[in-house]
Each structure stands twice: as C-alpha cells, then as structure tokens.
C-alpha cells in the first residue's frame, strides 16, 4: 500500500485575524509533508471591526464571528480546543492547560491581547471587553435585564481611546432601543486617564465629543482610576463615580505566561518580532496581531494591521518550512479608521482629516462583510497530492506494527506522568474477584475529531459504557490503536496523546491499562477491550422491564448527526463543542444512581440509536412502550441537521426498525430516534414511584439533561410496539 504521511508540524496558536488567513492559504495550497494544527481557546473568533455593531444590536452573533471548526474542516487543519499556558522553547513543545504538551517544528502565535486592569479591585468588580465571549455574555444578560424591568443600571466604561468611545456609543444605542421611545436619560459614563481620544486629530475629537454630549453621556477625562470597590470607582484626583456595572476598554496587555518563556519581549510584554514576523530570538517562532510587537515598524494595536499581516505571515511560514529566506513586511504608516457612532453612522479618520456620515457606516459595513465572507461558509477544499518524495511503500501484517522503540518511548512518558501501567507480558494476568461475575466488552472506531487526546478520552468513555450499563465495575483495559505512518516523532506523539487521553478517563474510573496492540493504519483509530466484574444480585440486563416502568435517559441524543455535520463542515462550532462535551461525560455516576433507584433493566445508547436499543430491551422483556418524543433531550443543532438531510451513514440502516412505531403521524424529532450515538447515555427502566427522585439525583450528579422519556406497557397484541406521543 502506498501512503503519504506528514513529517513536520506547523502549530498555529490562536484564531486571530492573521491566522484565519494562514489556515485558508494552507488549505488552498497544502505544503507537502506538513500537518497544520490550530490550537485555540475559543472555537468562534470575533471580527473586531464588527463588534461595536454587535453590541449596538445591528448584527447577530454569527454575522461577526468566524466558526473555527468549519474553517479547520474546510482547510484540512487539525483543531485542538485548548488554552495555551506556556512554551518550552528548548524541547519545542507548547504547554496546554489540562492536557499533554504539543510538539511543533514551526509555531506561530496570534492570541490577541486583553485590557490592562492594573487598578486594584478592577479584576473583581469590572468586566474586561476581552476575552470577547465573556464580555458578550455579561452584556447580553444586562440587556435582557433592561428589557425585562425597563430599569437601566449605572454603567461606566473605562477607556477613552477609539475602542472605549465606540463601545460607549454602541452601549447607549442598544439600551435606547431596549427602552423604546420617550425613555429617560441612560446613566452612562466614560472615564479616561488622559484626554479623550488624545491620539486623534482635533476634528475627530470634536465630532465624537459632540456625539457623546448629544446622548448626555458623562465624560470624566484626566481621571486615572486609582482603585475599584464594589459599587464605586475612585480616581487619583479624589473624584468618585458610582456604578452598577463597569466595562474595561483600556490599552492592550499581553498574556502573562509569555513572560515566563525566553522569548524576546518588548517593554509591555509583547513578542518582539523582526519585519519577517519571526521572533527576534527564536527562529522557529512567529507572531502576528496584537500579541506581536514589530520593533522596526511600531504600530498601534488595531485589527487592520492584524488583517494585513495574514498574507506575509503565511508566505514566511511556508518559506521557513521549505528552508527558504524570509521576506520582510512593512505595514502602511497610516490606516483609515472608521468609528461607529452606534446609530448606523460612522466617523472616518485619516491623518489630519475627519468626516462623519451615514454613508461611511455603509462603507464600513461593506468592508467588514466582504472580509468575513472570505472565511465563512467554506466548502471542504480538494485534497492535493503531496508529491512522490513524501510517499513510501508500507508493509502489511505484523510489519505494519508501530515500532518497539516508539511504543517504548510512549509507555515511558506515560509512566513518568504517573500512569498506572503494569509490566507488559505477552498477555495480561488478571485476578478473578471472589463472588463476582466477570464482564467483558470491546469497542473500536476510527477518529471523528482530529485531536488525538480528546478522541482518546471519548473512545475510553464509550468503551466503558457497556460495563456501566450492566451495573458493573470496570477493572482493566486492552488498547487497540491505529496510527497513520509518518516520522517517528509524529507517530509517537499521536499514540501518546491518544493513550494519555484514555488514561485520564481510566484513572478516574479505577481502570488499569494492561496491554494492547498498535499498528499503522490509513487513519487514526482506537478501541478498548474492557474487563470488569459485577455481583450477581446487581447485574442489569436488557431484559427485565416491567409494565409501568418509566424509561429514563441520562444524556441527550444527536451525536451522529452532529458528527456527520462536522465531517461535511455544516455543523456550528457551538453544536460540535456541546456534542463532544457530552461524549466526555462518564456514565459511572449515572449507573450507580440507576441502581440506587431500583432499575429493572438498562442498556447504553450507542450505534443502533435510541429506538434500536429500546427495541432490544423491549424484545428481551416481551414488552411495548410509549415514548414522549417532546421529552427526549436533544443536542443543539441535531434536529436542524437531520431536517436538512445531513445524517450519519448508519442512520438509514437504523431506520429499518421504523415498522415498530405504531403512531406514524409523528413528531418533528422522530428521525432523531434512529441517530447512532457515540459515548451515549444510559437508558433504563425505573419503577414509576421512584422515577422523579431518580431524575433529581441524576441531575445533581452531573447529568443536567436526564429525563423521563416514556413508559413501559404490556405487549397486548403479542407484537413489540412503540407508540409515539
């Protein structure tokens, strides 16, 4: 078999304006032998130019955010949803919160900045405008409160630059709309350390000051904040300003963890870069956007410069990977600033000139939307050949096993981090628990997400589900792993990341990894053979349902549709994240809860879908059931995807059991009954008198969507049937 594989790793940290261009560039023209990975704290990246319009209510969330999951799928990049917290430049690894470090050959940072909140108390009592998602959550809650009560809290915006002024005007416009015509003045104040808009020309300052005054917005200039206390902001000159809410929109600050690396930084803690956008002291590290400081060409922190850095950054990353000389990038000295006034007008500032008008808002909106269209709603880009130099003939049979040296290094790394691994022999030697029955199960599937650590967690969770469904306690696991061929260090990292993810799940479940098998494969795959045990009196089987039992489901359904949408680039980032998070929830506590409430029968909902697994229970118990379709918890987006024709490949086969449904007029969610689940929830029959207390206990135990979805009844016709309500 002839296989192409990756030998070098380009890691992009942060989904900023420059990096989205790099992703698209490498997606349109792949670099032979290079795997592109995007590491991002947020899976939706906002376009800074449209945020004031979002605050003012002129845009919806999706109009001004780039869905990084869709972009990664379309461009063939791997997405890792994690927060960077460090950089080991000597080992060439990126340190991540809550998961193993990620190795790189070339790394680029575009992680933006956050407002400097140096005044004591600001971190406790103020809401910074960045990270944007946190700010928007607070802002949306405030708007909802105003719409509900018609009472406006006292709001203070700290920051007298363009960002602070634009945010203040947008806040005023949105609250005015929420209150309606004839509302009283809005208690809104703007506080600035120096003069208002001190870096702008006189004409621009005059126009924007007049806009603030027209709206009766109080401006406190030359008012440096000394400290912030609950409900009151103190200035160094003795002035105090009462507030209910403070939004912080001051000058940009750098991520603190950068100072713990040996990267060259400027006096403000930003990464010092040469005109090529490469670090001044690390040849394999690049930076762009707010986090970068171009020492030869200093510019203000503004989105326009980050956007312009995208093409030269992509070009120089290619050159670095090819071993070619880098090219300098000289940004323009002056950029057109378009500042919205909240009412669909804008002020244009160019050097000594300034002009205001509604047509300028139209111009700004046109520029912003044109840029956004480049990175929204992309179709998957065609695979491109990687060249004969990257190809080799691969052996089959045992010649396709992962090398012993790679495997030994992986196991040593896992042991050094405290993994509970026994000394591996040709086979595992397991004790038989006294007075208990052994349980064994096996599961294996190919990766559906290009993040080996997260995939390892989900694969382990999925495999454990069968043991928990029978009321058992898992004890040991054997791994079956497939890894694409590649450079030894890349194969090692992929296998290590997968097993590290799985071991994180096993450690919480008291499971020991006792061996396994790893081999080369066309794509990443992972599975486990799990051995556990259970006391005979506690065994839960599929049979045992009794008339009147309430059917309890512990997790929402819809993972099959979401994963199909993920593969086609049609699922939203928020849908994907909700589905993956659900798959990472263990069923261990749920199983204990079901046993404590007298479960008569149980199964886990996986590949055959909710209806398929319910029918297994009904056939084994010789019972029928009533399903309340509206009570079945669903993952966000699953129904929308299925309605639009995006379904799992197993959906059609699962739908063959449609004949068991006796009420075919149906409910809009009926098709979700056939959706195959990965690491799905448990489905159990609970005595009616204990069903509601069981649901309450499940929700307290970390299963917020647990629900009673129907009931069991006698199969009076002699045929197992499912009635839909």
N, C-alpha and C positions, 0 to 999 in steps of 0.2 A: 504494500500500500504506500503510495506517495503522499506525504503530508507536509504542509507548510507550517512553520512554527515561529513564535516570537522569541527573539533573543535579547531585546533591550526594552527597558521600561521608561516611558515618559509619564511622570506624575504631575498633574495639574491640581494645585491646592486652592480651592475657592472657585465659585462660579461667577466671578465678576465679568464686567463688560469685555475686557480683553480676552479672557479665557473662553467665552462662548464663541468668539471668532476663531480661536485656535481649534476648538473642537470641530467646528464646521469645516475649517480648512483641511484638517487631517482626515475628516470623514470624506470629503470630496476627492482628496488625493492622498491615499494612505502611504505611509512611509514603510518600505519593506522591512519586515522583521521587528517592527516597533509596536508595542502594546501601549495604548493611551488609557490612562486611568484618571478619572476625575474624583477627587476627594472633596466633599462639600458638607458643611454643617447644615445647610438649608437646601432642600431639593427644588425650591422655586426661587429664582433670583429676580429681584425687582429692578426695573429700569429707573434710575434715579430721576431722569427728566420728566417722568410721568407721575411720580409720587405725589407732588402737590395737587395734581388733578384728581388723584385717588382720594386724598384727604378731603378735598372740596366736594366729592361726590360726583365728579364728572366722568369717572371711569369705574369700571368693575375691576375686581381683583385680577381676573385672568387677562384683561387687556394690557396690564402693565407688568406682568410677571412672565418670565421665561421658565417653562417647565423643563428642568434639567434631566428628568428621567426620559422624557420624549426626545430631547436633544441627544442624550447619550445613546439611546436605542438607534436613532436615525443615523448617527455618525459612527456607530460600532465601537464606542468607547465603553470602558467599564466604569460604573458609578459606584462609589463607596460612600454611603451616608454616615459620616463620622466627623468628629471635631478634631482638628489638628491641635496638639498641645506642646509639641517640641520637635526638634530636628537634630539628629546625631549626624553631623557632617563627616565625621571620620568613618563611621560604619555605613554611611549613605542610606539612612532609614528615616522615615517620617514617623514620629510618635503620635499615636491616636488615643483619644480618651476611651477607656473601657474595652480595648481590643488590641491585638498584637500590632507591632510597628510594621510599616510597609516599606520595602526596599525600593530604590529608584536608581536609574542611571542618569537621568536628567530630570530636574524638578523646577517647577515654576509656581510662584505664589501670586495670587490675586484675591486676597482675603479682605480687602477694603479696610475700613477704619471704624472707630467708634468715637463719639463726642468725649472730649476730656472733661471728666467730672471730678475736679480737684477740690472743690469746696467741701468741707466736712458736712456729712449728712446728705449730700446730693445722691449718693448711691442708694440710700434707703428711702428717700422721700420724692425723688424725681424719676421721670421716665425718659431715658435717652431715645433719640429718634432712630438710633441704630443699636442693635440689630432691628431691621425694619419690621420683621414679623412680630416681635414683642411689642413694638410701638403701635402697630396697627391693631393688635388685639386690645390694648388699653384704649385706643381711640374709638374703636367700634363699640366697646362697652359703654364709653362715655356718651356717644351719640345715641345709643339705644336708651340710655337713662334719660337723656334730654327729651327724646321723642315720647317716652312713657310718662314723664312727670311734668314736662313743659317748664322745668326749673334748670337754669344753667349754673353750674358750679363756677367758682372764680378760677380762671385759668391764667397761668403765667408761662410765657415762652422765654427761655433764657438763650440768648444768642442773637446779635444784631447784624450778622452778615446776611448774604443773599438767601441762604438756606433758612435762617430764622425768620426773616421778613416774609418770604414766600409761604412758609408753613403757617405763620400767624394769619396772613390774609386768607389762606385756604381754610383754616380752622373757623374763622369768622364766617366765611361763605357757607360752610356746611351747617353750622349751628343756626345761622339765619334761615336757611331752608328748612331745618328741622322744626323751628318755632313758627314759621309762617309769617304772613304779612301782619304788620301792626305790632310786632313783638317789641318789648322794651330793649334798651341797650344791653349788649352782651358784655359781661365783666371779663374783659380780656386785656392782658398787659404784656408788653415786650420789654425785656431787660437786656441791656448790652453793656459790656465792660468799658468800651470806649465810645466813640461817636458812632451813630447809626450809619451803617454801610460806608465805613471810613475808607475803604479801598476803591470806592466807586467815584465817578466824576460828579461834579456839583449838580448837573442837570438830572442825573439818575436819582441822586439822593433827594432832590426836591420833589420829583414826581412821586416816588414811593413814600416819602414822608407825608405828602398830601393824601395819598391813599389811606394811610393809617389813621390820620386825623379825621378824614371823612367818615370813617367807620367808628370813630370815638374809641379807638384803641389807645390805651395809655402807654406812652413810651418813656422808659427810665434809661436815659443814656448816661454814660460815665458812671455807671453803677455796678462796680465789680462785686460779685457775690462773695461774701465772706464765709457764710455757713447757711445750711438749710435745716430747719427744725420742722416738726410736724405742724403744718398749717401756716408757717411764716418763713419768709426768706429775708435774711439780713444782708445788707450791703456794707462795704467798708466805710462809707461816709456816714453811717448811722441810720440810713433810711431802712425801713422795713416794709415788706409787701406781703399781705395776707393772701393765701391761696387755698384752693381745694385740690388742684391738680397742677403739676409743673412738668413741662416738656423741655428737654435739654437739647439744644441745637447749636452747640458751641463748636470751636475748632476741632479738627480731627486728631485723634490719638491712635497710637499703634498698639497692636496686640502685645501684651506683656511678655508672653513666652519668647518672643523674638530676642529680648534682652538676655535670655539665658543661653542663647546659641553663640557661636563665634562668628556669626555673620557681621560684616561691616555695616554699621547703622549710622544715620545722621544724628544730629543733636536732639531730635524729637523722637528717636527710637524707630524710625522707618528704615527700610532696607536700602542701603546706598547702592545704586546701580550705575554702570557705565552707559554711554549712549546706545550701546547694543541691547540694553535692558538686562544684561548679565550682572550678577553680584560683583562688587568691586574686589572681593577677596575669595570667592568660591566659583570656580569656573563651571561647575555643573548646576548652579542655582541661578534662576532668573526671577524677576519680579516685575509686576505692572500694576497700574491702577493706584489707588490711594496708598497702598502699603509700600509702594516704591518711591524712592527719592532720587531723581536724576540729578546728580551733583553738577554736571556740566551744563544742564539746562533746567534750572529750577522753575517749577510752575505751581500754581495753586492746586489744591485738591478739588478737582471737578470732573464730572462724568465725561465731559467732552474729550479730555485728554486720555482717559482710560479707553474710550472707544477708538481713538486714533492710534493707540498703541497695539491694538489687536493684530493688524497685518504685519508690522515689523517684528512683533514677538513671534508669531507663527513662523515667519521666514527664518529668524535666527535660531529657533528651536530645531527646525529642520537642518540648518547648517551645522549646528552643534552635533546632532545625531549622525550627520554624514562626515564630520571631521573637516568641514569647510570653514574658511574665515567668516567671522560675523560682520554684519553691516551696521553702521551707526544709524540712529534715528534721531532727527532733530525736530521736536514739536514746534508748531507755529507759536510765535511770540504772543499773539493776541487771538482770543476766541470770542465769537459772538455769544453774549449772554442774553437769554430770553427768560424773563422772570414773570411768572403768572401772578395776577392780582386777585385770584380767587373767583372772579366773576366773568370768566372766559374772555378776559383781556390780558395783554402782556406788555411788559416794558422791555424794549430791546436796548442793549448797551454795547457799544463798540468804541473802545478807547474813550475819546472826549465826547462822543455823541450819545444821545439817549432819545428814545421816541416811544410813545405809548399808543396802543390801538387794539381794536378787536381783531383786525386782520393779522396782527402779529401773533395773537393766540392761534389763529387758524394756521399760520406758518409753522409755529412751534409744534402744534398737534400733527401736522403733516410730516414734519421731520421725524418726530418721535415714532409715529406709527410706521413710517417707512423702515426705520431701523428695526423695530420689533418684528416686522414681517419676515425679516431675514432668518429669524431663529424660532419662530412659532410654526406649528403645524407642518413640520418637515416629514417627508416620506423617507423610509429607510433608503440609504444610499447603496448603490450596487457594490458588491464585493469586487475588489480589484486584485489582480494577480500580484503576488509578492516576489516573483522572479525566481529563476532556477537556482540562484545562489542560496535561497532560503529553503530549498526543498531537499529532501533526502529520502531514501528508501527505508521504511521502518519494518522491522521483523514482526511476525505474529507469534502465537503460542507463548511459552514462558520467556521467549526472547523479548516480549513486549512488557515485561515487568519493569517497574521503577527500580533503578539500580540500588544495590545494597548500600552503597555509600550515601546516596541521597536519603534513603529510608533511615539509616543510622543517624544521620545528622538531624532529621526531623524528630526522631524519638528522643535524642539527647536534648534538643531545645525544649521539647515538651516536659521532660523530666526536670530540667533546670528551673522551670517555672512552676514546679510543684504538682505536675500531673500525676495522678495515681495509676501508674503503669506497672504491671508485673513483668518479671523477666520472661521474655517470649521464648517458647519452645516450639516444637513442630505443631503442637496442639495445646489448647488451654486445659488445665486440670482444675475442675470445679468441684467444690464440696456440695453434697446434697442436703438441703436443710431438713432437719428432723421434723417429721409430722406435717410436711408441706408437699404440695404437688408442684412439679416443675412446669413452667410455661416457656415456650419458645416461639419466636416470630422473626420474620425477615422482611425488610423493605429496601428498595433501591430505586433511584431515579436519577435522570440527568439534571444538571443545573438549569434553573429557570431564571436565576439572577446572577449576574457576572461579578459577584462578591463572594469569594470562597469562604470567608469567615462567617458571614451571615447565612450562606447556604448550608454550611456545616451545622449551625445551630438549628436551622429548620429541619434538616434531614434527621438529626438526632431526635428532635422533638416528635417528628412524625413516626419514627420507628418505635418510640416508647409508648405511643398511643394505644397499641394493641394490648400491651401488658396492663396499662391502667384501666382499659375498658373491661378487663376481666377481674378487676379488683386486686390485681397482683402488685408485687414489689419487684421492679427490675433490679438485676444484680450485675450482670456482665454484658459486654458488647463486643462483637467482632465487626471490624470495618471492611467494607468492600469499596475501594476508591478507584476511579478512573481519572487520569490526568493527561491532557494533551502533551505530546512530545515538545521539547524545547530545550533551551540552555539549562544546564543542571541547576543553576541558582534559581531560575524562574520556576522549574518543576518543583524544586524543594519548597519554595515559598508557597506555591499554590496548595501543595499537600499539607504543609504545616498550618496554613490559615484554615483549611477545611477542618482538620483534626482539632485545632485549637478551639474553633467554634463549637464543635461537637462536645469536646471535653468540658467546656464551660457549662453546657447543659447537663452532662453526665455527673459533674461534680455536685451540682445541686440535687441530683436525684439519687445519689449514693451508688452510682454505676461505675464499674471499672472497665476500661478498655483492655481486653486481654489478648488482642491479636487482630489479624485480618489479612487482607490481600490488596495490593495496589498494582495497577498496570497502566500502560499507555492506552489512551482512548482518543477518539475523534473530538470529544468534548468532555468537560468536567462532569463527573457523576459520583454519587456517593450513596451508600446504604449501610445498614447495620443488621446483623443477626443478634437479637436480644434474648437473653435468658433471664427469667425471673421465677418467682415462686408465689404460691398463694395457699392459704389454709382452705381445706375443702369446704368449710362452712361459709367462706366468704367469696367463693367463686361466683362471678357474674357471667352469665352466658347470654347468647342472643335469645334463647328460649326462656320462657318464664313470665311473659307478660300476662296480666290478669285483667278481666273486664273492669272498667272503671279507672284503671291506672291512668295517670296523667303523663303525657310524653314531655320530657324535659330536655331541652337542647342547650348546651353550655356556651357555644360560640356562634357568631353569625356565619352565614354561608355566602359563597360568591367568589372564592379564591380562583376557581377555574376560569371564570370569565375575566377576572382582573389580570391573571397571568396571560391569558390569550390577548387581552388588550395591551399588556406590557410588550409582548412579543411583536405586536403589529404597530407599536408606537401610538396607540389610540387611548391608552389609559392615562388619566391625570396623575401627577405626582402624589397628590394627597390621597387618591384612591390606592395607589401602589403601597404607600407607606402604611396606611391603615391595614391593608391585607397582610403585608409582611409582619407587622407588629402582632397581628392576631395569630399568625403561624408560629411566632416565637413564644407564645403563652403556653406553658406546660399544662397538661391535663391532670397532673398529680393531685393537686388540692381538690379539683373537681371530683375525682374518683372517690376520695375519702368522704367528701360531702354527700355524694350519692349513696354510698354505703351507709353512712350515718343516718340517712333518711329512708332506709329500708328499700332500696332499689330492688325490683324483681328481675330486671334484665337490663343489659347495657351493650352498646357497641360504639365504636368510634366512626365518625362520618368522614369517609375518605373518597377513594376513587369512583365508587358507584353512585355518589351523590346522596342527598338526604333521602329521597324516595327509595332508591335502590337498597340502602342499608336498612331503612324502616321495613321494607318488604321482607328482607332476610329475617328480621326479628318476628314479624307477623307470621310468616310461613312456618318458622320454627315453633312458634307458640300457638298456631292454628287460631289466630285472632284477626280481626279487622280493626280499622282505626278511622278516626275523624281528625283531619288536620285543619287548624285555623290559620290559613295562609297569611293573613294580615299580621299574625302574631309571631311569624318566623323572622328572627333577626337577620338582616341582610347587610353586607358590606356596602359602603357608599360606592356608587358607580356601577355595581354589578348588574343591576336590572337595566340600567341605561345601555350598557354594552351589549347585553343579550338581545335587547329590543332592536338594536341596530345591526344584529346579525353576527356579532363577534362572540364566538363560543369556543370552548375547548374542543379538541379533536375527539374526546371521549363522550361529548355531550349527546351526539346522535345515537350512539350505542346505548347510553344510559336511558335515553328517551323511549327505548323499546318497551319499558315497563309502564308506559302510559296507559295501557289497557286495564291496569289495576285501578285506575281512577274512575269513580262512578259519577262524579259531578264534573262534566267536561265543559260546562259554560265557562268555568274557570275564573281565575283571579289574575290580575296583571303579573303577579310574581310566580305563576305556576312553572314557567320554564326554569326558574332557579332551582326547582326540586331535582332537576337532572344534572345540575352543575357538579363536576367532580371536585372534591376538596383535597387540599394538601394540609397536613397537620390540623385537620378539622377538629371540631368539638366532640363531646360525648353525647350520645342520645340514650336516654334511659326511661324506663317505666317506673314511676314513683306512686305509691299509694295516694289516693286523692286527698286524704286528710292531712298529708304531710307535704304536699306539693308546694304550697306557698311558702312555708317555712324553709323548704329546700332552696327555692329561688332566692329568698332573702339571704340565706347563708352563702350561696354561690356568689352573689353579687358582692357580699362583704369579703369574699375570699379572692377577688380579683377577676371575676367574670361578669362585667357590667351588663352584658347583653343576654345573659342567661334568661330563658323564658319557658313558660308552659306553652307548647305549640299545638296541643291536641290531646286526644284521649283514646283509650283502647276499648273496643267493644267485641262482643261475640261475633263470629263469622256465621251469621244466621242462615245465609244462603249456601253454606258449605264451601264458599269461594272467598279467598282473602281479597278484601277490597279496601280502598282508601277513599273516603268521602272528603271532598274539599269544601270548606265553608268560607 
